[in-house]
Amino acid sequence: PAGSPRQEGGSPRAQPPARSEDFYCVKWIRWKGERTPVVTQSENGPCPLLAIINVLLLRWKVKLPPQKEVITAEELMAHLGNCILATQPRDTSEGLQLNFQQNISDTMTVLPKLSTGLDVNVRFTGVSDFEYTPECIVFDLLNIPLYHGWLVDPQSPEQVQAVGKLSYNQLVEKIITCKQSSDSSLVSEGLVAEQFLESTASQLTFHGLCELTARAREGELGVFFRNNHFSTMIKHQGHLYLLVTDQGFLQEEGVVWESLHSVDGDSSFCDTEFHLSHAPGGKAGA
């Protein structure tokens, strides 16, 4: 009968509510003359998945249907998986194929972590220097450079000596060991290293920013890592910009990039052609 209550199993309400963070809003911009999607996020999470996907979208390696307004994490993963599989070498030699299969296997293990956060461990010696972990393979396979700007200033020999070629994790261990040492020179070296970490807690140094600007290639899209956060980065006419993925700017066509030109967070919003944005709140870090 028409008036009988629907069975629980048939009701759409029986489904557990989807977590909002599993859905991402798509923002359409005009990029180099083409209508191009970028994926935004509502929460300021680490989300390396978005940084990688947005590089692929801006390279037009991933295409979305023109009416697409919302995308799920699963859909993003599927696009990413397809891009990774498409990197299979044309060379059919057994060694290369085996190496590719091993990389694919390692990558598929890492993929689920991409929507939460990746374990990357910076070295303070160069903007492309990270401890090599399985997580890095994703960037290698997709030919996406991964950068950071947390460098020791070479004009500070004490810090250079204390930090050396260690990674962040190794440096933290060294500080603990040095502080417990009975050797006063080791204790002071530990204090210098600790002072370096404390004074550069923003994880971007002036020397790092200069090196980053010099090392990134003109027009190159990459991913920038800072404070456990991953951002899509580009170098345009000698300046660095980070893609604005805050969902709050979903309707702001004039806010696409944020300049990365100072270590203290002072930055400006720009449009898709890197002109200063006249949208409300045109100053990002003010």
N, C-alpha and C positions, 0 to 999 in steps of 0.2 A: 504493500500500500504506500501511496505517495507520502503519507504523513509519518511513516515509521522512521525512527532515528537511524542514521547511517552507522554501519558497523565501524568500530574503532579502526580496524585494519584498513578500511577503504578511505578513511578521512585523511586529507593532506596534513591535518594538524597532528597526526600521530607521528610525523617525522620530527626528530629533534631539531630545534632551530639551528640554522647554520651560523657558525661564529662569524661575526662581521669581518674579522681580519682575513677570512678565507676569500673574500671578494675584494676586487680592486676596481676603482673607477678608471675608465679610459678617457684621456684628454686628447683631442685631435688638434694638431698644430699644422701650420704650413711650413714644411721643412725643405729648404732648397727647391721651392716651387711645387712640392708634392704634399698633398694632404696625408699626414703621417700620425699614427697614434703613439702616445707614450702612456705608461701605466703609473697611476698615482697611488699614494697610500694615506690612510686616515690617521695612522699612528706613526710616530717617529721611530720606527723599529730599525733593526740593523739591516734587514732584508737585502742580502746580496743578490737574491733572485731578481728583484726589480732592477737593480743596477745593471745586471747582465742582460736581462730582457730588453731594457731600454736602449742599450748599445746595439743590440740586434735589430730592434725596430728602426732606430735612426740610420742603420746601415741598410735597411730594407731587406734584411735576411729573414725576418719574420713579418708576415703580412696578416692583418686582421680584417674581417668583413667591414665594409664602410659604415655600417650602422651600429657597430659594436660600442656599447657604452659601459658594460661591466664585464669583468673577466675573473674567472676563479683561479686559485693557485694551481689546481689540477691542470687547467688548460695551459697555463704558463709553463708548467713542467713538461707537458706534452710537446709544446713548441720547442722548448729547450732541448728535449731529447731528440727531436727530429733534426735540429741543427747540429747536434753532436754527432749523430749517425751519418749525417751528410759530409762529415769531415774525413770519411774513410779515404785512405790514400789510393790514388789511381794505380800506383805501382803495385803489382801483384806479388812481389817477392815475399817469400814466406816470413822472413824476419820482420819486415814492416807490418805485415798483416797481423802477426802474433802480437807485436808491440801495440798495434792499434786496438786489438781485442782486449789486451790487458788494461790499456788506458780506459777503454769503454767500461770494462768491469769495475775499475776503481772509481770512475766517474759516477756510475749508477749508484754506488754505495754512498757517495757524497751528496747526490741530488736532493734527498729529503731534507738535508741540513740547510739548503739554500734559502728556504723561506723563514728560517729562524735565526741563523747566524753561522758564520764559518769560523773555524779555529785557524786564524792566520797569525803568524808570529814575526813581527818586523825585525830586521837588522838595521842598525843605525848608521850603516856605512854608505847606503845609496838608496835612491828613491824607488828602485825596482828590487831591492834586496829583501827577501823574505826567507825564513826557514822553509825548505821545500817539504810540503806536506801533501797528502793526497788531494786536499782541497784545491791546491793550486792547479791541478791537472785540468779542471773545467776551463780556467782562463786560457791555459796553453792550447787546448784542443780548439777553442773557439777563436784563437788568435786575438784575445782581448788583453791588452797590457794592464797589469795591476800595479798601482803606485801608492806610495805614502810620502809624507813630507817630514818625518820625524828623524832628523839627522843631527849628528853632533857637529858643532861648529869647528872646522879645522883650525881656526885661530885661537882655540882654547885647548892647548896641548895637554893640560891636566885632565880635562874631560875625555879627550881622544885616548889618552893612556888608560883611564879608568874604564871606559866603555869598550874600547877595542872593537873586535869584530863580532862581539856577542849579540845574540838575539835578545829580545825583551825578556823572555822567560829565563834565559841564562844569566842575564844581568841581575834580575831579582834574586836569583840563587846566590850569585857572587856577593851581592850586598849583605845578605844574611851571613854568609861565611866570613866575609871580611870583618864585619862588626863583632864577631865572636873571637876573632884572632888575637893572639897575644903580641903580634907584630904590629907596632904602631904605624908603620908605613902602609900596611894592608888595611888597617882600620881607617886611615885617612883616605885611602883610595876608595874604600867602600862608601865613605861619607860624600866624596866627590860624585860618585856614581848616583848615590841617592839624591843628592842636590840636583843633578842633571834631570832625573825623572820628575822631581817635584817642580822644577822651574819650567819644564816643558810638558806639563800635564795636559795642555791642549793638543799635544801630539802633532804640532806643526811648528817648525822653527823657521827663523828668517832664512838661514842657510838652506833648509829643506825646500822652502818655497822657491828660492832662486834656482836651485838644482832641478826642481820639478818643472819650472818654466823652461829651463834650458833643455832638459832631456825629452820632454813630450814633443812629438812631431806636430808640425802645423796641420790642422784639420783632423788630427787623430782622435778617435773616440776611445776612451779607456775607463777604468774604474779606479776611484780614489778611495783609499781606506784611512779612516781617522776616527779615533774614539769608538771602536767597534761598529762603525757605521760605514756603509758602502754607498758611494755616489757615482753616477755617470758623469764623466768629465770630458771636456773637449778643449783643445787649444785653438784659438781663433785670433789671427793677426797678432801673434806673440803673447796673447793673454789667456789665462785659464778661466774656465767657467764650469760650474756644476749644474746639472739639470735639476730644476725645481720639481719635486715630485709630491709636494704637500697638497693633499686633496682640497685644502682651503682655497687653492688657486685654480680649481678645476674650470671655472668659468672665465678666468682672467687670461685671455689670449695674449695679452701683452707681457705676461710673466712666464718666461720659459727657462731662462738661465739666470744663475746667480754668480756674480764675479768672485773669483778667489784671488785676491790681490794683497791681503794682509793677514798676519797671524793672529790679530786680536779680534777677528770676527766682523770687522767693518766690511760690508759688502753692498753691492747694488744689484737690483733686479734688472734684467734685460729681456727684450723680446726675442723672437726666433732668429732675427737678423743681427742680434747682439747690440741693438740700439738701447740706450737707457730707457727703462720702462716708465711710463707716466701713469701707471695704475696706482690705486691707493696703496700706500706703504711701499713706495718705490725704493726706499732704503731698506735693505734686508737686515742688516746687523745694527741699525741705529738704536 
